Every structure is written in structure tokens, then in C-alpha cells.
Amino acid sequence: MPPEPLILTGVNYPGVKFAVDEEAVESARGVFSQRRVDGLERVRVAETVLSGLA
């Protein structure tokens, strides 16, 4: 998979807490939701093409 957008989902350092940027969370949700839809569309097209080649 392409590395972008690369998202670090878990880092733990003893005694250090990281703030969650809610705007970044919502942005990431939107990006990955759209990528999921796009991927599912590509799968449907590929399945249709493959079934037509049989």
C-alpha cells in the first residue's frame, strides 16, 4: 500500500501523555472512509471484468 497518508496510531512513553487532535481524527476518518469506498468500487469493476473474461 502507498505510505500516504501514514498515521501513527499508538505510541507509549512512560509518564508522557499525548493530546488527541480531534480535527485530525475527523480528517483521517474522512480520508479513509473515501479510500474504502474507492477501493470497493475498484473491486466491483475488477470482478465484473474478470467474470466477463471467463
C-alpha positions in Angstrom: 0.0 0.0 0.0 1.2 3.6 -0.6 2.5 5.1 2.6 0.4 8.2 2.4 -1.4 9.2 4.5 0.7 7.4 7.1 -1.0 7.6 10.5 0.7 6.8 13.8 -1.9 5.1 15.9 -0.1 4.2 19.0 2.9 5.5 20.9 3.6 4.9 24.5 6.2 6.6 26.6 6.2 6.1 30.4 4.9 9.2 32.1 4.1 11.0 28.9 0.5 11.7 27.6 -0.3 12.8 24.1 -3.2 15.1 23.3 -5.6 13.8 20.6 -6.3 16.4 17.9 -10.0 15.8 17.2 -9.9 17.8 14.0 -7.1 15.5 12.7 -9.1 12.4 13.8 -12.2 13.6 11.8 -10.0 14.4 8.8 -8.4 10.9 8.9 -11.8 9.3 9.2 -13.0 11.2 6.1 -9.9 10.3 4.1 -10.0 6.6 5.0 -13.8 6.3 4.5 -13.4 7.7 1.0 -10.4 5.4 0.3 -12.6 2.5 1.4 -15.4 3.5 -1.0 -12.9 3.9 -3.8 -11.3 0.5 -3.1 -14.7 -1.2 -3.1 -15.6 0.4 -6.4 -12.4 -0.9 -7.9 -13.1 -4.4 -6.6 -16.5 -4.4 -8.2 -15.1 -3.2 -11.5 -12.4 -5.8 -11.4 -14.8 -8.6 -10.6 -17.1 -7.6 -13.5 -14.1 -7.5 -15.9 -12.9 -10.9 -14.7 -16.3 -12.5 -14.9 -16.6 -11.2 -18.5 -13.3 -12.9 -19.4 -14.5 -16.4 -18.4 
